[in-house]
Amino acid sequence: MKSIYLDHAASTPVHPEVAAVMYNMLLNQYGNASSVHQFGRSAKRIVNGARDTIAGFLGCSPDEWVFTSGGTESDNLALFGAAYASAPKGKHIITTAAEHHAVLHTCEELEQQGFEVTYLPVDSTGLVSLADVESALREDTILISVMFVNNEVGTVQPIEEIGRLAAGRDILVHVDAVQALGTLPIVLRELPVDYMSFSAHKIGGPQGIGGLYVRRGAPLTPRQHGGLQERGRRAGTESLANTAGFARAVELAVGGLAAHHEQALELRTTLLQELDRHAGPDSYVINGNEQHRVPGILNVSFPGAATDVLLMNLDMERIAAASGSACTSGSLEVSHVLRAMKLPEELLNSAIRFSTGLGNTNEEMQVVAQKVGTILNRLRTKD
């Protein structure tokens, strides 16, 4: 049996068209975009062209786009950059307990540097309350950071409503949209946000490159120094292959948004129907919000079966799934997101994340469900 990859929320296969663009760059383009000779000018055109393409598909101005090394750096740059620049006005930051560790760990570091952070709770579906956001606002609040789509359970947060709460209060808004790109429509100029983080390898692009939208006029203190790249906001020689690959990935992901959504929904429906058939509808519980969610991330608990045992057995069947964020799943610790949702222990300790994407088929969903049913029966027999 061939391997089945259901961990697209961690990283996606590079799309063949993206790989082709990058291969051409690696073979034929080697100038430094900061050089003034013809090779440098050619490199600069590639970087600027990629910036123009991404800005066009995401609905922002090219000068509002900053290339980074990925989602984690984008989150760090936004939070540190906004906090340092706004410190004279106040030092209070609001986020949620269910954020990616790229945000949570950055907030913890900011606390060590004298900032105060309010970590808002989420409900049992992973959704933050607008009332909680509003009640947490203070005179010295300078920044709100809430992710668009949760990477572990797929819950979609009310970003526009949160942005409107901050509007007029001189409070900056950052959104981690790493899991939203390619799954939800994003028109940045129409959203009441100041910063938004993205990553290429979640949408069929290369690893090692991401981007940060910085609304024109929004303050940002740079974190890297040594050059004037990215309008002085992020020093470092640009990667021509990665920027070109990222741009092509955005074209494919955003341009095919409706088709991708339909396919993800079909795969989700098939997997759940087949789980009912092979494991039984009472053998699992879906974690997350069934109304406000993306279809490509399905977090399921199998009460009575431990997460690590399930993942090991799935891996032996050549099926790749996950226990949560790729940044922490290697340790197989209980998900901080599910803990923030205050799920019962039996659900916390038996949760699996299946995330679909390029290359997945309905036939694979049938195989996965059948294997899960077999594994569960085997574990019950042992007990």
Secondary structure as the mmCIF struct_conf table of DSSP 4:
data_model
#
loop_
_struct_conf.conf_type_id
_struct_conf.id
_struct_conf.beg_label_comp_id
_struct_conf.beg_label_asym_id
_struct_conf.beg_label_seq_id
_struct_conf.end_label_comp_id
_struct_conf.end_label_asym_id
_struct_conf.end_label_seq_id
STRN STRN1 ILE A 4 TYR A 5
STRN STRN2 ASP A 7 ASP A 7
TURN_TY1_P TURN_TY1_P1 HIS A 8 ALA A 10
HELX_LH_PP_P HELX_LH_PP_P1 PRO A 13 HIS A 15
HELX_RH_AL_P HELX_RH_AL_P1 PRO A 16 ASN A 28
TURN_TY1_P TURN_TY1_P2 ALA A 33 SER A 34
BEND BEND1 HIS A 37 HIS A 37
HELX_RH_AL_P HELX_RH_AL_P2 GLN A 38 LEU A 58
TURN_TY1_P TURN_TY1_P3 GLY A 59 GLY A 59
BEND BEND2 CYS A 60 CYS A 60
HELX_RH_3T_P HELX_RH_3T_P1 PRO A 62 GLU A 64
STRN STRN3 TRP A 65 THR A 68
BEND BEND3 SER A 69 GLY A 70
HELX_RH_AL_P HELX_RH_AL_P3 GLY A 71 SER A 86
TURN_TY1_P TURN_TY1_P4 ALA A 87 LYS A 89
STRN STRN4 HIS A 92 THR A 96
TURN_TY1_P TURN_TY1_P5 ALA A 97 ALA A 98
BEND BEND4 GLU A 99 GLU A 99
HELX_RH_AL_P HELX_RH_AL_P4 HIS A 101 GLN A 112
TURN_TY1_P TURN_TY1_P6 GLN A 113 GLY A 114
STRN STRN5 GLU A 116 LEU A 120
STRN STRN6 VAL A 122 VAL A 122
TURN_TY1_P TURN_TY1_P7 SER A 124 THR A 125
BEND BEND5 GLY A 126 GLY A 126
HELX_LH_PP_P HELX_LH_PP_P2 LEU A 127 LEU A 127
STRN STRN7 VAL A 128 VAL A 128
HELX_LH_PP_P HELX_LH_PP_P3 SER A 129 SER A 129
HELX_RH_AL_P HELX_RH_AL_P5 LEU A 130 ALA A 136
TURN_TY1_P TURN_TY1_P8 GLU A 139 ASP A 140
STRN STRN8 THR A 141 SER A 145
BEND BEND6 PHE A 148 PHE A 148
STRN STRN9 VAL A 149 VAL A 149
TURN_TY1_P TURN_TY1_P9 ASN A 151 VAL A 153
STRN STRN10 THR A 155 VAL A 156
HELX_LH_PP_P HELX_LH_PP_P4 GLN A 157 GLN A 157
HELX_RH_AL_P HELX_RH_AL_P6 ILE A 159 ALA A 166
TURN_TY1_P TURN_TY1_P10 ALA A 167 ASP A 170
STRN STRN11 LEU A 172 ASP A 176
TURN_TY1_P TURN_TY1_P11 VAL A 178 THR A 183
BEND BEND7 LEU A 184 LEU A 184
HELX_RH_3T_P HELX_RH_3T_P2 LEU A 188 GLU A 190
BEND BEND8 LEU A 191 PRO A 192
BEND BEND9 ASP A 194 ASP A 194
STRN STRN12 TYR A 195 SER A 199
HELX_RH_3T_P HELX_RH_3T_P3 ALA A 200 LYS A 202
TURN_TY1_P TURN_TY1_P12 ILE A 203 GLY A 204
TURN_TY1_P TURN_TY1_P13 GLN A 207 GLY A 208
STRN STRN13 GLY A 210 VAL A 214
TURN_TY1_P TURN_TY1_P14 ARG A 216 GLY A 217
BEND BEND10 ARG A 223 ARG A 223
BEND BEND11 GLY A 226 GLY A 227
HELX_RH_3T_P HELX_RH_3T_P4 GLN A 229 GLY A 232
TURN_TY1_P TURN_TY1_P15 ARG A 233 ARG A 233
BEND BEND12 ARG A 234 ARG A 234
BEND BEND13 GLY A 236 GLY A 236
HELX_RH_AL_P HELX_RH_AL_P7 LEU A 240 GLY A 255
TURN_TY1_P TURN_TY1_P16 GLY A 256 GLY A 256
HELX_RH_AL_P HELX_RH_AL_P8 LEU A 257 HIS A 278
TURN_TY1_P TURN_TY1_P17 ALA A 279 ALA A 279
HELX_RH_3T_P HELX_RH_3T_P5 PRO A 281 SER A 283
STRN STRN14 VAL A 285 ASN A 287
BEND BEND14 GLY A 288 GLY A 288
BEND BEND15 GLU A 290 HIS A 292
STRN STRN15 ARG A 293 ARG A 293
TURN_TY1_P TURN_TY1_P18 PRO A 295 GLY A 296
STRN STRN16 ILE A 297 SER A 301
TURN_TY1_P TURN_TY1_P19 PRO A 303 GLY A 304
BEND BEND16 ALA A 305 ALA A 305
HELX_RH_AL_P HELX_RH_AL_P9 THR A 307 MET A 316
TURN_TY1_P TURN_TY1_P20 GLU A 317 ARG A 318
STRN STRN17 ILE A 319 ALA A 320
STRN STRN18 ALA A 322 ALA A 322
BEND BEND17 SER A 323 GLY A 324
TURN_TY1_P TURN_TY1_P21 ALA A 326 THR A 328
HELX_RH_3T_P HELX_RH_3T_P6 SER A 329 SER A 331
TURN_TY1_P TURN_TY1_P22 LEU A 332 LEU A 332
HELX_LH_PP_P HELX_LH_PP_P5 GLU A 333 SER A 335
HELX_RH_AL_P HELX_RH_AL_P10 HIS A 336 ALA A 340
TURN_TY1_P TURN_TY1_P23 MET A 341 LYS A 342
HELX_RH_AL_P HELX_RH_AL_P11 GLU A 345 LEU A 348
TURN_TY1_P TURN_TY1_P24 ASN A 349 SER A 350
STRN STRN19 ALA A 351 SER A 355
TURN_TY1_P TURN_TY1_P25 LEU A 358 GLY A 359
HELX_RH_AL_P HELX_RH_AL_P12 ASN A 362 LYS A 382
#
